[in-house]
């Protein structure tokens, strides 16, 4: 029978999930605080509501007779939306609040890894007193990553010796309203992501992706939710070995083994250092933008994974087509520190050419689609090589025009990728 699937969330990641379900025997409904026009065109119904409000989401799921649900963003997971949907009899592909703490509570994440001897964790300390945290920073021999323990949309981390000085880090904490922070040994290397689909104690992994958090070209500027990402043809990135990938997958397996009852996507963000693979963090959902690299090349029907997860059956093996992918976000000018919304978006799915278009945080009005103050839309090129995929993404952006928007044009370029390869070769010497 056709499934009635409720998709929770309205960003670019959720647009990718909607696309992955659109061609299956699925009737799709969606709900989010913003009306994503790309998702709305694929869905039989779209309800604008607070997606972090369990009662509101459950009420809508009941109204549309949803047989299952998929939660895209982390905030609804933290607020217990998956718990409420499951309790209402709507199987939900997304972890309960207690399991989602692997992302939503960075202090829990590090203690969990230590308790279960999961490898890859840097030295760390947790504090609920900012004065004590500042004393630790001042006396620490080396550089630190300063991480608020809770969710900050990818924008809360500061790194001494890279973005800021120790004195600036202490000022940052004193001026913040954080109630808990994690201070970690700074990891130096190349980041990469491996995303897994998890249910019934099983995992199915996807190709590695490299995200680009910094706002400006060359890896400069403040952290963002992600300015874009790329993947290669196959499961590895150009700077990785089979052993690197296997080490990352092994870490994910150990997390799932000890995080009982986890279901949904689990995203491992890793750092390939001179000493091997270390863990930057885990996320309890698909990455954004990484979902837009992974789901468009997933050949296994996503609905088959959801059904097997719900029915307690073995998850199907995942099959991916081989194209490399390059994803580039267009964001409002001034993002993320002082963004200005209200710019009319010129691109649509017809004008994107050979690229895929994924809408994110936009406002659909009677006369068109306008930017808000968060990431606006992404284009994804697919081709036999990263370089060719990057050209497709750039062509789409050029045809559409990005006046009033900001794009990191260096993502996926041959020059940037080669710098990554050279960096890892230096680390391995």
Secondary structure, DSSP 8 states (H G I E B T S, - for coil): --EEEEEE--SHHHHHHHHHHHTSSEEEEEEESS--HHHHHHSSEEEES-TT-HHHHHHHHHHTT-SEEEE-SHHHHHTTHHHHHHHTT-EEES--HHHHHHHH-HHHHHHHHHHTT-S----EEEES-HHHHHHHHHH-SS-EEEEESS--TT---EEBTTTB-HHHHHHHHHHS--S-EEEEE---SEEEEEEEEEETTEEEE---BEE--EEETTTEEEE-S-SEEEE-SSSS-TT--HHHHHHHHHHHHHHHHHSTT--EEEEEEEEEETTEEEEEEEESS--TTHHHHHGGGB-S-HHHHHHHHHHT-------B---EEEEEEEEETTTTTS-----B----TTTTTTSEEEE-SEEEETTEEEE-SSEEEEEEEEESSHHHHHHHHHHHHHHH--TTEEE-TTTT-HHHHHHHHHHHHHHH-
